[in-house]
Amino acid sequence: MNKILSLALLLATSGGFAVLAQVNPIAPAVAQSEIGVHSDHFVYAGNAHQLVYSDNVRATNSQGSLACERLTINLPSEGSTDSHPTNAMAETNVVVFFINKGDTNQLTCDKAIYDYSVVQGVTNETFTFTGHATNSSEKFWITGEPLIWDNVRNSFSGVNFETHFKSPARSDKDTNNSPLEILK
């Protein structure tokens, strides 16, 4: 998940807030890529500093895509020195595609929640995926309720976690390989 920051940017510019906040050192600055958001409906609530995209929402950037039915983004309050969205939530039929180490991943869930804060110089940035959360690629699939990505710590965790590794196709010549070879 070394490209998860692009997912953070994708969700931060397009949806959620997180349930889990971790205390982490300040993350290094990263250049942002262009993000496109398309939906059937859009509302900007200026007093609430909130963007709400609804119905057939599609968000894309150079490293991934997000689809859902409703995307709510909470912007920092007026006068804030940090322009980063504080949280975002993607709801209903959430599908996220992203590339990690050359493999295409598909993450599906009912709700994706993004949370960002800096408290006393410490950055917290997490994603929480709930409601039948599943991440799959050509090599594995995992489920959990919830699945949690901590972007600052570069860690993935879950409750009621289940992992399945997909064994690569093997020829008769491969019969002497260790079973652990599939994890490479």
VEXFI-368330 format. One line per field, with one value per atom (N, C-alpha, C): residue number from 1; atom name; x, y, z. Coordinates in steps of 0.05 Angstrom, whole numbers. Each point is the difference from the previous one (the first is absolute). Example, Ala and Ser with C-alpha at 12.3 -4.5 7.8 and 13.67 -1.06 7.14 Angstrom:
pos 1, 1, 1, 2, 2, 2
site N, CA, C, N, CA, C
x 264, -18, 18, -7, 16, -15
y -114, 24, 24, 21, 24, 22
z 156, 0, 0, -14, 1, 14
This chain:
pos 1, 1, 1, 2, 2, 2, 3, 3, 3, 4, 4, 4, 5, 5, 5, 6, 6, 6, 7, 7, 7, 8, 8, 8, 9, 9, 9, 10, 10, 10, 11, 11, 11, 12, 12, 12, 13, 13, 13, 14, 14, 14, 15, 15, 15, 16, 16, 16, 17, 17, 17, 18, 18, 18, 19, 19, 19, 20, 20, 20, 21, 21, 21, 22, 22, 22, 23, 23, 23, 24, 24, 24, 25, 25, 25, 26, 26, 26, 27, 27, 27, 28, 28, 28, 29, 29, 29, 30, 30, 30, 31, 31, 31, 32, 32, 32, 33, 33, 33, 34, 34, 34, 35, 35, 35, 36, 36, 36, 37, 37, 37, 38, 38, 38, 39, 39, 39, 40, 40, 40, 41, 41, 41, 42, 42, 42, 43, 43, 43, 44, 44, 44, 45, 45, 45, 46, 46, 46, 47, 47, 47, 48, 48, 48, 49, 49, 49, 50, 50, 50, 51, 51, 51, 52, 52, 52, 53, 53, 53, 54, 54, 54, 55, 55, 55, 56, 56, 56, 57, 57, 57, 58, 58, 58, 59, 59, 59, 60, 60, 60, 61, 61, 61, 62, 62, 62, 63, 63, 63, 64, 64, 64, 65, 65, 65, 66, 66, 66, 67, 67, 67, 68, 68, 68, 69, 69, 69, 70, 70, 70, 71, 71, 71, 72, 72, 72, 73, 73, 73, 74, 74, 74, 75, 75, 75, 76, 76, 76, 77, 77, 77, 78, 78, 78, 79, 79, 79, 80, 80, 80, 81, 81, 81, 82, 82, 82, 83, 83, 83, 84, 84, 84, 85, 85, 85, 86, 86, 86, 87, 87, 87, 88, 88, 88, 89, 89, 89, 90, 90, 90, 91, 91, 91, 92, 92, 92, 93, 93, 93, 94, 94, 94, 95, 95, 95, 96, 96, 96, 97, 97, 97, 98, 98, 98, 99, 99, 99, 100, 100, 100, 101, 101, 101, 102, 102, 102, 103, 103, 103, 104, 104, 104, 105, 105, 105, 106, 106, 106, 107, 107, 107, 108, 108, 108, 109, 109, 109, 110, 110, 110, 111, 111, 111, 112, 112, 112, 113, 113, 113, 114, 114, 114, 115, 115, 115, 116, 116, 116, 117, 117, 117, 118, 118, 118, 119, 119, 119, 120, 120, 120, 121, 121, 121, 122, 122, 122, 123, 123, 123, 124, 124, 124, 125, 125, 125, 126, 126, 126, 127, 127, 127, 128, 128, 128, 129, 129, 129, 130, 130, 130, 131, 131, 131, 132, 132, 132, 133, 133, 133, 134, 134, 134, 135, 135, 135, 136, 136, 136, 137, 137, 137, 138, 138, 138, 139, 139, 139, 140, 140, 140, 141, 141, 141, 142, 142, 142, 143, 143, 143, 144, 144, 144, 145, 145, 145, 146, 146, 146, 147, 147, 147, 148, 148, 148, 149, 149, 149, 150, 150, 150, 151, 151, 151, 152, 152, 152, 153, 153, 153, 154, 154, 154, 155, 155, 155, 156, 156, 156, 157, 157, 157, 158, 158, 158, 159, 159, 159, 160, 160, 160, 161, 161, 161, 162, 162, 162, 163, 163, 163, 164, 164, 164, 165, 165, 165, 166, 166, 166, 167, 167, 167, 168, 168, 168, 169, 169, 169, 170, 170, 170, 171, 171, 171, 172, 172, 172, 173, 173, 173, 174, 174, 174, 175, 175, 175, 176, 176, 176, 177, 177, 177, 178, 178, 178, 179, 179, 179, 180, 180, 180, 181, 181, 181, 182, 182, 182, 183, 183, 183, 184, 184, 184
site N, CA, C, N, CA, C, N, CA, C, N, CA, C, N, CA, C, N, CA, C, N, CA, C, N, CA, C, N, CA, C, N, CA, C, N, CA, C, N, CA, C, N, CA, C, N, CA, C, N, CA, C, N, CA, C, N, CA, C, N, CA, C, N, CA, C, N, CA, C, N, CA, C, N, CA, C, N, CA, C, N, CA, C, N, CA, C, N, CA, C, N, CA, C, N, CA, C, N, CA, C, N, CA, C, N, CA, C, N, CA, C, N, CA, C, N, CA, C, N, CA, C, N, CA, C, N, CA, C, N, CA, C, N, CA, C, N, CA, C, N, CA, C, N, CA, C, N, CA, C, N, CA, C, N, CA, C, N, CA, C, N, CA, C, N, CA, C, N, CA, C, N, CA, C, N, CA, C, N, CA, C, N, CA, C, N, CA, C, N, CA, C, N, CA, C, N, CA, C, N, CA, C, N, CA, C, N, CA, C, N, CA, C, N, CA, C, N, CA, C, N, CA, C, N, CA, C, N, CA, C, N, CA, C, N, CA, C, N, CA, C, N, CA, C, N, CA, C, N, CA, C, N, CA, C, N, CA, C, N, CA, C, N, CA, C, N, CA, C, N, CA, C, N, CA, C, N, CA, C, N, CA, C, N, CA, C, N, CA, C, N, CA, C, N, CA, C, N, CA, C, N, CA, C, N, CA, C, N, CA, C, N, CA, C, N, CA, C, N, CA, C, N, CA, C, N, CA, C, N, CA, C, N, CA, C, N, CA, C, N, CA, C, N, CA, C, N, CA, C, N, CA, C, N, CA, C, N, CA, C, N, CA, C, N, CA, C, N, CA, C, N, CA, C, N, CA, C, N, CA, C, N, CA, C, N, CA, C, N, CA, C, N, CA, C, N, CA, C, N, CA, C, N, CA, C, N, CA, C, N, CA, C, N, CA, C, N, CA, C, N, CA, C, N, CA, C, N, CA, C, N, CA, C, N, CA, C, N, CA, C, N, CA, C, N, CA, C, N, CA, C, N, CA, C, N, CA, C, N, CA, C, N, CA, C, N, CA, C, N, CA, C, N, CA, C, N, CA, C, N, CA, C, N, CA, C, N, CA, C, N, CA, C, N, CA, C, N, CA, C, N, CA, C, N, CA, C, N, CA, C, N, CA, C, N, CA, C, N, CA, C, N, CA, C, N, CA, C, N, CA, C, N, CA, C, N, CA, C, N, CA, C, N, CA, C, N, CA, C, N, CA, C, N, CA, C, N, CA, C, N, CA, C, N, CA, C, N, CA, C, N, CA, C, N, CA, C, N, CA, C, N, CA, C, N, CA, C, N, CA, C, N, CA, C, N, CA, C, N, CA, C, N, CA, C, N, CA, C, N, CA, C, N, CA, C, N, CA, C, N, CA, C, N, CA, C, N, CA, C, N, CA, C, N, CA, C, N, CA, C, N, CA, C
x 16, -16, 17, 23, 17, -12, -21, -13, -26, -3, -25, -3, 22, -4, -17, 3, -18, -29, -5, -27, -8, 18, -6, -8, 16, -7, -26, -5, -24, -24, 1, -22, -1, 23, 0, -13, 4, -11, -28, -8, -25, -16, 7, -18, 10, -11, 0, 13, -5, 14, 4, 21, 8, -8, -4, -7, 25, 22, 24, 21, 10, 22, 24, 22, 25, 19, 18, 20, 25, 8, 22, 17, 26, 17, -11, 9, -9, 8, -19, 6, 14, 18, 13, -20, 7, -17, 2, -23, -1, -14, 11, -13, -27, -20, -27, -3, -15, -7, -28, -7, -27, -21, -21, -22, -26, -14, -25, -23, -21, -24, -24, -15, -25, -23, -23, -24, -25, -22, -25, -9, 6, -8, 24, 0, 21, -12, 9, -8, 25, 4, 21, -14, 4, -12, 22, 1, 21, 3, -22, 1, 11, -6, 9, 28, 10, 25, 0, -21, -5, -8, 12, -7, -14, -23, -15, -6, 11, -5, -19, -20, -18, -9, -8, -10, 21, 9, 19, 26, 12, 25, 24, 17, 25, 23, 20, 24, 24, 18, 23, 25, 23, 25, 19, 25, 19, 6, -7, 6, -24, -24, -22, -27, -21, -27, -18, -21, -19, -28, -18, -28, -17, -22, -19, -25, -19, -25, -1, 16, 1, 28, 10, 27, -2, 7, -1, 28, 9, 27, -3, 13, 0, 26, -2, 23, 8, 25, 8, -16, -2, -15, 15, -15, 11, 22, 22, 22, 21, -6, 18, 26, 23, 25, 5, -16, 2, -24, 4, -22, -9, 13, -7, -28, -17, -26, 3, -17, 2, -11, -20, -10, -18, -6, -17, -13, -23, -14, -13, 7, -12, -20, -25, -20, -15, -8, -17, 14, 4, 12, 28, 16, 27, 19, 13, 19, 25, 23, 25, 19, 11, 21, 26, 22, 26, 22, 23, 23, 19, 9, 19, 21, 25, 22, -6, -12, -6, -26, -12, -25, -24, -21, -25, -16, -9, -16, -28, -19, -28, -9, -8, -10, -30, -17, -29, -9, -20, -12, -26, -13, -24, 7, 22, 7, 31, 11, 29, 2, 15, 2, 29, 5, 27, 1, 22, 3, 29, 2, 26, 0, 21, 3, 30, 7, 26, -5, 9, -4, 27, 7, 26, 23, -1, 21, 1, -20, -2, -22, 7, -20, -13, -26, -16, -14, 1, -14, -7, -26, -10, -23, -4, -23, -13, -26, -14, -21, 0, -18, -19, -26, -19, -22, -14, -22, 9, 5, 9, 26, 18, 26, 17, 8, 17, 20, 25, 20, 11, 1, 10, 19, 18, 19, 4, 19, 6, 13, 12, 15, -15, -20, -13, -27, -15, -24, -2, -9, -4, -27, -10, -25, 5, -16, 1, -23, -6, -22, 8, 13, 7, 28, 8, 27, 10, 24, 10, 28, 4, 26, 9, 24, 13, 21, -6, 18, 27, 1, 25, 18, -12, 16, 4, -13, 2, -8, -23, -9, -29, -6, -27, -9, -24, -9, -30, -10, -29, -9, -26, -13, -15, -2, -12, 13, 26, 17, 2, -2, 3, 17, 20, 18, 0, 0, 3, 20, 21, 20, -7, 4, -6, 26, 1, 24, 3, 24, 4, -2, -7, -1, 28, 0, 26, 2, 24, 4, 11, 2, 11, 29, 14, 28, 1, -22, 0, -7, -3, -10, 19, 25, 19, 2, -15, 1, -13, 10, -12, -27, -19, -27, 2, 21, 3, 7, 7, 6, -23, -25, -23, -2, 13, -1, 19, 16, 19, -13
y -24, 24, 25, -1, 24, 23, -4, 21, 9, -8, 7, 30, 15, 29, 11, -11, 9, -6, -23, -6, 21, 7, 21, 26, 7, 25, -3, -24, -5, 2, -13, 2, 28, 11, 26, 22, -3, 20, -9, -24, -11, -15, 0, -13, -8, -1, -13, 10, -12, 5, -27, -2, -26, -4, -25, -8, -4, -8, -6, 22, 12, 20, -11, 0, -10, 24, -1, 21, -8, 17, -6, 24, -4, 23, 14, 24, 16, -14, -3, -13, 20, -10, 18, 11, 24, 13, -15, -3, -15, 18, 1, 15, -13, 17, -10, -2, -20, -3, 10, 4, 10, -22, 9, -19, 10, -18, 7, -13, 14, -11, 6, -20, 2, -12, 12, -11, 12, -12, 10, 25, 2, 23, 9, 26, 12, 23, 2, 22, 9, 26, 12, 15, -8, 13, 17, 26, 18, 4, 3, 4, -25, -23, -25, -8, 14, -7, -29, -7, -27, -2, -20, -7, -27, -2, -25, -6, -23, -10, -24, -2, -23, -11, -25, -14, -3, -25, -7, 15, 0, 15, -16, 14, -12, 20, -8, 16, -14, 14, -13, 18, -13, 14, -19, 7, -15, -28, -5, -26, -16, 9, -15, 12, -13, 10, -8, 15, -4, 3, -19, 2, -5, 15, -3, 15, 0, 14, 27, 4, 25, 5, 24, 7, 27, 0, 25, 7, 25, 9, 24, -1, 22, 15, 25, 17, 13, 9, 13, 26, 9, 25, 24, 20, 25, 10, 9, 10, -21, -25, -22, 3, -6, 1, -25, -21, -25, -2, -2, -2, -28, -20, -28, -5, -15, -8, -15, 6, -13, -28, -5, -28, -2, -25, -5, -27, -4, -25, -7, -24, -11, -21, 1, -18, -14, -24, -17, -9, -26, -13, 12, 2, 13, -20, 9, -17, 18, -9, 15, -18, 10, -14, 15, -14, 13, -20, 10, -16, -1, -24, -3, -20, 10, -17, -14, 14, -11, -17, -6, -16, 19, -6, 15, -12, 18, -8, 11, -15, 10, -2, 22, 0, 7, -16, 5, 1, 17, 2, 17, 2, 16, 29, 4, 27, 2, 21, 6, 27, 0, 24, 8, 26, 11, 21, 0, 19, 11, 26, 14, 21, 1, 21, 3, 24, 6, 12, -14, 9, 3, 23, 6, -11, 5, -8, -29, -15, -29, -4, -13, -5, -27, -1, -24, -2, -22, -3, -29, -6, -28, -2, -25, -7, -24, 0, -22, -9, -26, -11, -19, 4, -17, -10, -20, -11, -18, -25, -20, 9, 11, 11, -23, 1, -20, 14, -9, 10, -24, 1, -23, 9, -17, 4, -28, -1, -25, -20, 10, -17, -7, 15, -5, 14, -7, 16, -1, 22, 2, 13, -8, 12, 8, 18, 8, 19, 3, 18, 14, 23, 15, -8, 10, 0, 29, 3, 27, 3, 22, 7, 25, -1, 23, 10, 23, 10, 10, 10, 10, -23, -20, -23, -21, 4, -19, -28, -2, -25, -6, -25, -10, -19, 3, -18, -4, -19, -5, -16, -1, -16, -22, -24, -22, -3, 1, 1, -28, -2, -25, 5, -16, 3, -26, 3, -23, 7, -17, 4, -17, 12, -15, -12, -26, -13, 4, 6, 3, -27, 1, -25, -13, -26, -14, -21, -4, -21, -24, -23, -24, 4, 19, 5, 14, 12, 16, -16, -26, -16, 0, 7, -1, 27, 20, 26, 0, 17, 2, 13, -8, 13, 30, 9, 29, 16, -13, 13, 16, -7, 14, 28, 4, 26, 20, -8, 19, 17
z 0, 0, 0, -14, 0, -15, -16, -14, 14, 25, 14, 4, -1, 2, -22, -24, -22, 7, 13, 9, 21, 17, 20, -14, -20, -14, -15, -11, -14, 18, 23, 19, 14, 5, 14, -18, -25, -18, -9, 9, -8, 21, 26, 19, 28, 25, 25, 25, 24, 25, 14, 16, 11, 29, 7, 27, 17, -13, 15, -5, 21, -2, 14, -14, 11, 4, 19, 5, -16, -18, -18, -5, -7, -7, -25, -5, -23, -25, -19, -25, -19, -18, -18, -21, -10, -20, -26, -14, -25, -21, -24, -21, -7, -5, -6, -30, -9, -28, -4, -25, -6, 6, 12, 8, -13, -13, -13, 15, 5, 13, -17, -6, -16, 15, -1, 13, -13, 5, -11, 15, 26, 16, 18, 6, 16, 17, 25, 18, 15, 0, 17, 22, 25, 23, 12, -7, 8, 30, 14, 29, 14, -11, 13, -11, -21, -13, -9, -15, -8, -30, -13, -28, 1, -14, -1, -29, -9, -27, 4, -17, 3, -27, 0, -23, -22, -3, -21, 3, 24, 5, -10, -15, -10, 5, 14, 5, -11, -14, -11, 4, 1, -2, -15, -1, -16, 11, 25, 13, 9, -6, 9, -6, 8, -4, 24, 4, 20, -12, 6, -8, 24, 2, 22, -6, 18, -5, 14, 21, 14, 11, -5, 9, 14, 26, 16, 8, -5, 7, 18, 23, 19, -3, -6, -4, 27, 2, 25, 4, 24, 6, -12, -5, -11, 18, -12, 15, 8, -5, 7, -17, 12, -15, -16, 4, -14, -19, -26, -19, -6, 13, -3, 11, -15, 11, 26, 19, 26, 1, -16, -2, -24, -7, -23, 4, -13, 2, -26, -10, -25, 10, -10, 9, -22, 5, -17, -25, -2, -23, -7, 21, -3, -14, -21, -15, -5, 10, -4, -15, -22, -15, 5, 6, 3, -7, -8, -7, 24, 7, 22, -9, -3, -8, -26, -19, -26, -2, 23, 0, 2, -15, 2, 23, 18, 23, -3, 10, 1, 28, 12, 27, -1, 11, 1, 28, 6, 26, -2, 23, 1, 6, 16, 8, 3, -12, 3, 15, 22, 16, 2, -6, 0, 22, 16, 21, -1, 2, -1, 22, 16, 19, 7, 9, 11, 27, 21, 27, 14, 9, 13, -17, -26, -18, -8, 8, -6, -21, -22, -21, 3, -3, 1, -27, -14, -26, -3, 2, -1, -19, -10, -16, 14, 3, 12, -19, -7, -20, 16, -2, 14, -18, 10, -15, -23, 7, -20, -14, 15, -12, -10, -25, -13, -18, 2, -18, -16, -26, -16, -21, -7, -22, -13, -19, -13, 19, 22, 19, 25, 8, 26, 1, 21, 7, 30, 12, 28, 7, 23, 10, 29, 10, 28, 5, 26, 7, 26, -2, -25, -9, -24, -10, 4, 10, 7, -12, -15, -11, 15, 12, 13, -20, -13, -21, 11, 23, 12, 8, 12, 9, -21, -23, -22, 9, 14, 11, -6, -2, -6, 22, 10, 22, -4, 16, -1, 24, 4, 20, -15, 12, -15, -27, 0, -24, -12, -26, -14, -25, -5, -23, -16, -27, -17, -22, -2, -20, -25, -23, -25, -10, -3, -9, -30, -9, -29, -14, -25, -15, 0, 3, 3, -22, -10, -19, 15, -14, 13, 10, -13, 8, 27, 9, 25, 25, -2, 22, 24, -2, 22, 14, -8, 12, 28, 17, 27, -2, 16, 0, 5, 13, 6, -25, -22, -25, -10, 7, -10, 13, 22, 14, -13, -18, -13, -21
